[in-house]
């Protein structure tokens, strides 16, 4: 299958625009606390007035940007517009990362399309929340590790990348999984552990300096999440059997990616193992977030498909290879006479993407939030 890069990027842009502009600014129970955090930065809400929302100050980036945009377009729209910008940027980054991993434009098109139409993105990508920023920085951090080979890169590049990851942690804590991704990458490629330590120290120093400035410890934040997990879902609590916590984690992976993507990832993973190309890159991008989310589940801090979806930098490129392999096999079977099955494989690949997009939108139909009727409360 030959798919021009410009055409593939244009198609991804169109798909992202259709999805983003029909899922603008959904309002969830947590949205009010983020709005209050943004108003805190404007001086309209006092520290005491934040209540439990004070924990949101550990994620200051999106509310702070929203507080700046609020002077122009209003507070809800500020969150929506900024998250949509991150959504478009993430779709492009997903394309670039997949192209780097697979060296195929068609795989990049498939993975980016899967990403922008995935259920977690449709539900939370443009919402008045901070999830989209977390996905963006997990993706950006992973891309920097593999593109720059941070296990061997100059210290200037490591420091610059560390600042990016630190900004990600201040956007959404699960961006810290990038550090685990770097650990796995260095372990598999025999890179420099000094660079891992340097990134860890820089990210930790910035995160703890901010937490000290606002008077909230990450320990209290973790304890708060453990209590919430115990109250909201007893099977995730520390008192629940370990097997049940593990099963819950596995179930959230199914919910995040759907059985279709998981099956395609198995097929794609088999083709990767057969070719033995860039195994370290695929493993690091997939296992980093997996280990972090699994650890949180085991420790009783709860788990959710919003968290396990952070495995997408590895999962979706692998699944895209599964799509292409299956499309080529089916095309070769259907067209046996002259062997010219390339066009058929292209049609089947595009058809698979279209079917996935339609299915995901049907599942999330009640979460539609249109430009002329935004801020839907599902």
C-alpha positions in Angstrom: 0.0 0.0 0.0 1.4 3.4 -1.0 -0.2 6.4 0.7 1.3 9.8 0.0 2.4 11.5 3.2 0.6 14.8 2.4 -2.6 12.9 1.6 -2.3 10.9 4.8 -1.7 13.9 6.9 -4.6 15.8 5.2 -6.9 12.8 5.9 -5.8 12.7 9.6 -6.4 16.4 9.8 -9.9 16.1 8.4 -10.8 13.2 10.7 -9.4 15.1 13.7 -11.4 18.2 12.8 -14.6 16.2 12.5 -14.1 14.5 15.8 -12.8 17.5 17.7 -15.5 20.0 16.6 -18.2 17.5 17.5 -16.8 16.9 21.0 -16.2 20.3 22.3 -16.1 21.2 26.0 -18.0 18.3 27.6 -18.7 19.1 31.3 -18.0 16.4 33.9 -18.3 16.5 37.7 -14.6 17.4 37.9 -14.9 20.3 35.5 -16.2 22.7 38.1 -13.0 22.2 40.2 -10.8 22.9 37.2 -12.8 26.0 36.4 -12.4 27.2 40.0 -8.6 26.5 39.8 -8.4 28.7 36.7 -10.4 31.4 38.5 -8.0 31.1 41.4 -5.2 32.1 39.1 -7.2 35.1 38.1 -7.7 36.0 41.8 -11.5 35.5 41.7 -11.5 32.5 43.9 -9.6 32.4 47.2 -7.4 29.5 48.4 -10.0 28.6 51.0 -12.7 28.8 48.4 -11.2 26.0 46.4 -12.0 23.3 49.0 -11.1 19.8 47.6 -10.3 21.4 44.3 -7.1 22.6 45.9 -5.5 19.3 44.8 -6.0 20.6 41.2 -3.2 23.0 41.8 -0.9 20.1 41.3 -2.0 20.4 37.7 -1.7 24.1 37.1 -0.8 24.2 33.4 -4.2 23.9 31.7 -6.1 26.0 34.3 -3.4 28.7 34.1 -3.6 28.8 30.3 -7.4 28.8 30.5 -7.2 31.8 32.9 -5.3 33.7 30.3 -7.6 32.8 27.5 -10.6 33.7 29.7 -10.0 37.4 29.0 -10.9 36.7 25.4 -13.3 33.9 25.0 -14.7 32.8 28.4 -13.6 30.2 30.9 -15.4 27.1 29.5 -14.3 28.0 25.9 -10.8 28.6 27.1 -10.5 25.0 28.3 -12.1 23.7 25.2 -10.0 25.7 22.7 -6.7 24.8 24.5 -7.5 21.1 24.7 -8.5 21.1 21.0 -5.2 22.6 20.1 -3.5 19.8 22.1 -5.8 17.3 20.3 -4.6 18.4 16.9 -1.0 18.5 18.0 -1.3 15.0 19.4 -2.8 13.6 16.2 0.2 15.0 14.3 2.7 13.7 16.9 1.0 10.2 16.7 1.6 10.3 13.0 5.3 11.2 13.5 5.9 8.7 16.2 4.3 5.8 14.2 6.2 6.8 11.2 9.4 6.7 13.3 8.6 3.3 14.7 7.3 1.6 11.6 8.9 3.6 8.8 5.5 3.4 7.0 3.2 6.3 6.1 0.2 4.0 5.9 0.7 2.7 9.4 1.1 6.3 10.6 -2.3 7.2 9.0 -4.0 4.2 10.6 -2.5 4.8 14.1 -3.3 8.5 14.0 -6.9 7.8 12.9 -7.3 5.2 15.7 -6.0 7.7 18.2 -8.2 10.6 17.3 -11.3 8.4 17.2 -10.5 6.4 20.4 -13.2 6.5 23.1 -11.0 8.2 25.7 -10.2 11.0 23.3 -13.8 11.4 22.2 -15.0 11.5 25.8 -12.2 13.6 27.3 -10.1 15.1 24.6 -12.0 18.4 24.3 -13.6 18.3 27.7 -13.2 20.9 30.5 -10.6 18.7 32.1 -6.8 18.1 31.9 -6.7 14.6 30.3 -5.8 15.8 26.8 -2.7 17.6 28.1 -1.6 14.4 29.8 -1.9 12.4 26.6 -0.1 15.0 24.7 2.9 15.1 27.0 3.1 11.3 27.3 3.2 11.2 23.5 5.7 14.0 23.2 8.0 12.6 25.9 7.9 9.2 24.2 8.7 10.7 20.8 11.7 12.7 22.2 13.1 9.6 23.9 13.0 7.6 20.6 13.8 10.4 18.2 16.7 11.8 20.1 17.8 8.5 21.7 17.9 10.2 25.1 20.0 7.3 26.5 22.9 8.6 24.4 21.9 12.2 23.5 23.8 15.3 24.6 23.1 16.6 28.1 21.6 19.7 26.6 18.9 17.6 24.8 18.3 15.6 28.0 17.8 18.7 30.1 15.5 20.3 27.5 13.5 17.0 27.3 13.4 16.9 31.1 11.8 20.3 31.2 9.2 19.2 28.7 8.4 16.1 30.9 8.2 18.3 34.0 5.7 20.5 32.3 3.8 17.4 31.5 3.8 16.3 35.1 2.4 19.7 36.1 -0.3 19.2 33.5 -1.3 15.6 34.5 0.7 13.4 36.8 0.7 10.3 34.6 3.1 12.1 32.3 5.7 10.9 34.7 5.4 7.5 33.1 7.7 8.9 30.4 10.6 8.4 32.9 9.8 4.7 33.2 9.7 4.6 29.3 13.2 6.1 29.4 14.4 3.5 31.9 13.2 0.7 29.7 14.7 2.2 26.6 18.1 2.6 28.3 17.9 -0.9 29.7 17.2 -2.4 26.3 19.6 -0.3 24.4 22.4 -0.1 27.0 22.3 3.6 27.2 23.6 5.9 29.9 22.0 5.6 33.3 23.3 9.1 34.2 20.9 10.6 31.7 18.0 8.7 33.4 19.1 10.0 36.8 19.4 13.5 35.4 15.9 13.5 33.9 14.4 12.0 37.1 16.1 14.6 39.3 15.1 17.6 37.1 11.4 16.4 36.8 11.2 15.6 40.5 12.8 18.9 41.6 10.4 21.0 39.5 7.4 19.0 40.6 8.2 19.1 44.3 9.2 22.7 44.1 5.8 23.5 42.8 4.0 21.3 45.3 5.9 23.0 48.1 5.0 26.4 46.7 1.3 25.6 46.8 1.5 23.6 50.0 0.3 20.2 48.7 2.4 17.1 49.0 2.3 14.3 46.4 2.0 11.9 49.3 -1.3 13.6 50.4 -2.5 13.6 46.8 -1.7 9.8 46.6 -3.5 9.1 49.9 -6.5 11.1 48.6 -6.7 9.0 45.5 -6.4 5.8 47.6 -9.3 6.9 49.8 -11.4 7.8 46.7 -10.7 4.4 45.1 -11.8 2.7 48.3 -15.0 4.8 48.5 -16.0 4.8 44.9 -15.0 1.2 43.9 -14.3 -1.2 46.7 -12.8 -3.8 44.4 -9.9 -1.4 43.7 -9.1 -0.6 47.3 -6.0 -1.8 49.1 -8.1 -4.4 51.0 -9.3 -6.0 47.7 -7.6 -9.2 46.6 -4.6 -8.7 44.4 -6.1 -10.8 41.6 -9.2 -8.6 41.6 -7.1 -5.4 41.3 -5.1 -7.0 38.4 -8.4 -8.1 36.7 -9.7 -4.5 37.0 -6.5 -3.2 35.4 -6.9 -5.6 32.5 -10.6 -4.7 32.1 -9.7 -1.0 31.8 -7.2 -1.8 29.0 -10.1 -3.5 27.2 -12.3 -0.5 27.7 -9.6 1.9 26.6 -8.7 0.2 23.4 -11.7 -2.1 22.7 -11.2 -5.8 21.8 -10.7 -4.8 18.1 -7.5 -2.9 18.8 -6.2 -5.5 21.2 -6.7 -8.2 18.6 -5.0 -6.1 15.9 -2.1 -5.4 18.3 -1.6 -9.2 18.8 -1.4 -9.6 15.0 0.9 -6.6 14.6 3.0 -7.8 17.5 3.5 -11.1 15.9 4.7 -9.4 12.7 7.1 -7.3 14.7 8.6 -10.3 16.5 9.0 -12.0 13.2 10.9 -9.1 11.6 12.7 -8.2 14.8 12.9 -4.6 13.9 12.9 -1.8 16.5 11.7 -4.2 19.3 13.3 -2.0 21.9 11.4 1.1 20.8 8.0 -0.7 20.6 8.6 -2.3 24.0 9.6 0.9 25.8 6.7 3.0 24.4 4.2 0.3 25.4 5.6 -0.9 28.7 6.5 2.4 30.4 2.8 3.5 30.9 1.7 -0.1 31.4 4.1 -0.5 34.4 3.0 2.8 36.0 -0.7 2.2 35.6 -0.3 -1.4 36.9 1.6 -0.2 39.9 -1.1 2.3 40.8 -3.7 -0.4 40.5 -1.7 -2.8 42.7 -1.1 -0.2 45.3 -4.8 0.5 45.6 -4.8 4.0 44.1 -7.4 2.9 41.6 -7.4 2.5 37.9 -9.4 3.7 35.0 -9.4 3.4 31.2 -8.4 7.1 31.1 -5.1 6.0 32.7 -4.4 2.8 30.9 -5.0 4.5 27.6 -1.6 6.1 28.1 -0.2 2.9 26.6 -1.4 4.2 23.2 2.1 5.4 22.0 3.0 1.7 21.7 -0.3 0.0 21.4 -1.7 1.9 18.4 1.4 1.7 16.1 1.5 -2.0 16.8 -2.2 -2.3 16.0 -1.7 -0.3 12.8 0.8 -2.9 11.6 -1.8 -5.6 12.4 -4.3 -3.8 10.1 -1.9 -3.6 7.3 -0.8 -7.2 7.6 -4.4 -8.4 7.6 -5.4 -6.1 4.7 -2.5 -7.5 2.6 -3.4 -11.1 3.4 -7.0 -10.7 2.6 -6.2 -8.7 -0.6 -3.8 -11.4 -1.7 -6.5 -14.1 -1.1 -9.2 -12.2 -3.1 -7.0 -11.3 -6.0 -5.0 -14.4 -7.0 -4.8 -14.2 -10.8 -2.5 -11.3 -11.5 -1.2 -10.7 -8.0 -1.8 -6.9 -8.1 -3.5 -6.7 -4.7 -2.0 -3.4 -3.6 -5.1 -1.3 -4.4 -7.3 -3.8 -2.7 -5.1 -3.7 0.4 -5.4 0.1 0.4 -9.2 -0.1 0.2 -9.4 -2.6 2.9 -7.1 -0.6 5.2 -9.2 2.6 4.7 -12.3 0.6 5.2 -11.1 -0.8 8.5 -10.3 2.8 9.7 -13.7 4.0 8.6 -15.5 1.1 10.4 -13.6 1.8 13.5 -14.4 5.5 13.5 -18.1 4.8 12.9 -18.2 2.2 15.7 -16.5 4.5 18.2 -18.8 7.4 17.4 -21.9 5.2 17.8 -20.7 4.0 21.2 -20.1 7.6 22.3 -23.1 9.1 20.6 -24.6 10.7 23.8 -21.3 12.5 24.4 -21.7 14.7 21.3 -21.0 18.3 22.1 -21.4 20.5 19.0 -20.0 24.0 18.3 -23.4 25.5 18.4 -24.4 23.5 21.5 -21.2 23.0 23.6 -20.6 22.2 27.2 -22.9 19.1 27.2 -23.1 17.4 30.6 -23.2 13.7 29.6 
